[in-house]
Amino acid sequence: MSDKQYARPLLIRTNQPSIELERVPVSGEGSNYDENFIQKIAFEHPDCLPVTEIDRTYEDLIPVCMELSTDAGPLDILYVTPKGRLVIVETKLWRNPA
């Protein structure tokens, strides 16, 4: 099986024309994206995380902080739910530069 995807993704919108999306490299040469980029996106847009598909008790995440220092090392992102449950997110790229 090939590790490359050749189909072009579409953004399908209600009552608007679909938009063909352009593929951009997210790692390696020519990429402007890194784990910090992913971390910022997840922090600013917690709804992009499929937490309610895993456990609905963790829905409506509220971002608290990024890079929280702990004895075990920094937490990438800390969220809290409206009911006070803590959620820790670790961001990773599929492939990191060597």
GROMACS elastic network, one bead per residue, 0.5 to 0.9 nm:
[ bonds ]
;  ai    aj funct       b0    kb
    1     4     6  0.88384   500
    2     5     6  0.76170   500
    5     8     6  0.82701   500
    8    20     6  0.68747   500
    8    21     6  0.66398   500
    8    22     6  0.71787   500
    8    23     6  0.73523   500
    9    19     6  0.87173   500
    9    20     6  0.62553   500
    9    21     6  0.55617   500
    9    22     6  0.76640   500
    9    23     6  0.80440   500
   10    18     6  0.65528   500
   10    19     6  0.56307   500
   10    21     6  0.55605   500
   10    22     6  0.89649   500
   11    17     6  0.89577   500
   11    18     6  0.56148   500
   11    19     6  0.50987   500
   11    20     6  0.64098   500
   11    21     6  0.67443   500
   12    16     6  0.79748   500
   12    17     6  0.73497   500
   12    19     6  0.66925   500
   12    20     6  0.88284   500
   13    16     6  0.54541   500
   13    17     6  0.66888   500
   13    18     6  0.59674   500
   13    19     6  0.82395   500
   14    17     6  0.80576   500
   14    18     6  0.86796   500
   24    30     6  0.87670   500
   24    31     6  0.76050   500
   25    28     6  0.73197   500
   25    29     6  0.79336   500
   25    30     6  0.66069   500
   25    31     6  0.51798   500
   25    32     6  0.79898   500
   25    33     6  0.79956   500
   26    30     6  0.83581   500
   26    31     6  0.52918   500
   26    32     6  0.69864   500
   26    33     6  0.52826   500
   26    34     6  0.71793   500
   26    93     6  0.84269   500
   27    30     6  0.76861   500
   27    31     6  0.52245   500
   27    32     6  0.76689   500
   27    33     6  0.63957   500
   27    34     6  0.68318   500
   27    93     6  0.77654   500
   27    94     6  0.84438   500
   27    95     6  0.67245   500
   27    96     6  0.68523   500
   27    97     6  0.71582   500
   28    31     6  0.57982   500
   28    32     6  0.88919   500
   28    33     6  0.89837   500
   28    95     6  0.81831   500
   28    96     6  0.76199   500
   28    97     6  0.60031   500
   29    32     6  0.87724   500
   29    97     6  0.89396   500
   31    34     6  0.80091   500
   32    37     6  0.86785   500
   33    36     6  0.77971   500
   33    37     6  0.57357   500
   33    38     6  0.76245   500
   34    37     6  0.52928   500
   34    38     6  0.66456   500
   34    39     6  0.87297   500
   34    92     6  0.87916   500
   34    93     6  0.72206   500
   34    96     6  0.82474   500
   35    38     6  0.50825   500
   35    39     6  0.60157   500
   35    40     6  0.86235   500
   35    91     6  0.62953   500
   35    92     6  0.59223   500
   35    93     6  0.60267   500
   35    96     6  0.86314   500
   36    40     6  0.61539   500
   36    41     6  0.86313   500
   36    76     6  0.89793   500
   36    91     6  0.82072   500
   37    40     6  0.52416   500
   37    41     6  0.63031   500
   37    42     6  0.87094   500
   38    41     6  0.51606   500
   38    42     6  0.61761   500
   38    43     6  0.85417   500
   38    91     6  0.67941   500
   38    92     6  0.80168   500
   38    93     6  0.81447   500
   39    42     6  0.52284   500
   39    43     6  0.60791   500
   39    44     6  0.85853   500
   39    66     6  0.79270   500
   39    76     6  0.69955   500
   39    77     6  0.72280   500
   39    89     6  0.87904   500
   39    90     6  0.82491   500
   39    91     6  0.59987   500
   39    92     6  0.86561   500
   40    43     6  0.50266   500
   40    44     6  0.59877   500
   40    45     6  0.82806   500
   40    66     6  0.83370   500
   40    77     6  0.89785   500
   41    44     6  0.52449   500
   41    45     6  0.57692   500
   41    46     6  0.79413   500
   41    48     6  0.83957   500
   42    45     6  0.51410   500
   42    46     6  0.52296   500
   42    47     6  0.80039   500
   42    48     6  0.66507   500
   42    49     6  0.70916   500
   42    63     6  0.89957   500
   42    77     6  0.82481   500
   42    89     6  0.88032   500
   42    91     6  0.85997   500
   43    46     6  0.57501   500
   43    62     6  0.87769   500
   43    63     6  0.59194   500
   43    64     6  0.84711   500
   43    65     6  0.79798   500
   43    66     6  0.75202   500
   43    77     6  0.67559   500
   43    78     6  0.85137   500
   43    79     6  0.83447   500
   44    47     6  0.89569   500
   44    63     6  0.74603   500
   45    48     6  0.58677   500
   45    49     6  0.81631   500
   45    63     6  0.87824   500
   46    49     6  0.57703   500
   46    50     6  0.89484   500
   46    60     6  0.79318   500
   46    61     6  0.60995   500
   46    62     6  0.73971   500
   46    63     6  0.72549   500
   46    79     6  0.86157   500
   47    50     6  0.73059   500
   47    51     6  0.83132   500
   47    59     6  0.85328   500
   47    60     6  0.74292   500
   47    61     6  0.74666   500
   48    51     6  0.88259   500
   49    52     6  0.82931   500
   50    53     6  0.54362   500
   50    54     6  0.68182   500
   51    54     6  0.51179   500
   51    55     6  0.60472   500
   51    56     6  0.70140   500
   51    57     6  0.87683   500
   51    58     6  0.63168   500
   51    59     6  0.64041   500
   51    61     6  0.87296   500
   52    57     6  0.72825   500
   52    58     6  0.63243   500
   52    59     6  0.53178   500
   52    60     6  0.85585   500
   53    56     6  0.67140   500
   54    58     6  0.85420   500
   55    58     6  0.59947   500
   55    59     6  0.77020   500
   56    59     6  0.54241   500
   57    60     6  0.89795   500
   57    81     6  0.82902   500
   57    83     6  0.86824   500
   57    85     6  0.84680   500
   58    61     6  0.67964   500
   58    80     6  0.84156   500
   58    81     6  0.60948   500
   58    82     6  0.87460   500
   58    83     6  0.87663   500
   58    85     6  0.71917   500
   58    86     6  0.85217   500
   58    87     6  0.76788   500
   59    81     6  0.67171   500
   59    82     6  0.84076   500
   60    80     6  0.86102   500
   60    81     6  0.60340   500
   60    82     6  0.69260   500
   61    79     6  0.58812   500
   61    80     6  0.58020   500
   61    82     6  0.73850   500
   61    87     6  0.80028   500
   62    78     6  0.86880   500
   62    79     6  0.52806   500
   62    80     6  0.52207   500
   62    81     6  0.58886   500
   62    82     6  0.74053   500
   63    66     6  0.84193   500
   63    77     6  0.76360   500
   63    78     6  0.64020   500
   63    80     6  0.66359   500
   63    81     6  0.88758   500
   64    77     6  0.76452   500
   64    78     6  0.55302   500
   64    79     6  0.51551   500
   64    80     6  0.67811   500
   65    68     6  0.65867   500
   65    75     6  0.89729   500
   65    76     6  0.83570   500
   65    77     6  0.59370   500
   65    78     6  0.54552   500
   65    79     6  0.72491   500
   66    74     6  0.85671   500
   66    75     6  0.69436   500
   66    76     6  0.53443   500
   66    78     6  0.63427   500
   67    73     6  0.89336   500
   67    74     6  0.51644   500
   67    75     6  0.50940   500
   67    77     6  0.62568   500
   67    78     6  0.82351   500
   68    73     6  0.83101   500
   68    74     6  0.51380   500
   68    75     6  0.50129   500
   68    76     6  0.68428   500
   68    77     6  0.73044   500
   68    78     6  0.74469   500
   69    72     6  0.81676   500
   69    73     6  0.60034   500
   69    75     6  0.65159   500
   70    73     6  0.50655   500
   70    74     6  0.55553   500
   70    75     6  0.71751   500
   71    74     6  0.80273   500
   72    75     6  0.87288   500
   74    77     6  0.88929   500
   75    78     6  0.68847   500
   75    88     6  0.69412   500
   75    89     6  0.73033   500
   75    90     6  0.68030   500
   76    88     6  0.75185   500
   76    89     6  0.60835   500
   76    90     6  0.52033   500
   76    91     6  0.65620   500
   77    87     6  0.82096   500
   77    88     6  0.58133   500
   77    89     6  0.51068   500
   77    90     6  0.66765   500
   77    91     6  0.81803   500
   78    86     6  0.71305   500
   78    87     6  0.58674   500
   78    89     6  0.65119   500
   79    85     6  0.83227   500
   79    86     6  0.58837   500
   79    88     6  0.63707   500
   79    89     6  0.80095   500
   80    83     6  0.78790   500
   80    84     6  0.56923   500
   80    85     6  0.54431   500
   80    87     6  0.58901   500
   80    88     6  0.87333   500
   81    84     6  0.51514   500
   81    85     6  0.51632   500
   81    86     6  0.65964   500
   81    87     6  0.76945   500
   82    85     6  0.75109   500
   92    95     6  0.81980   500
   92    96     6  0.81651   500
   93    96     6  0.59131   500
   95    98     6  0.87906   500
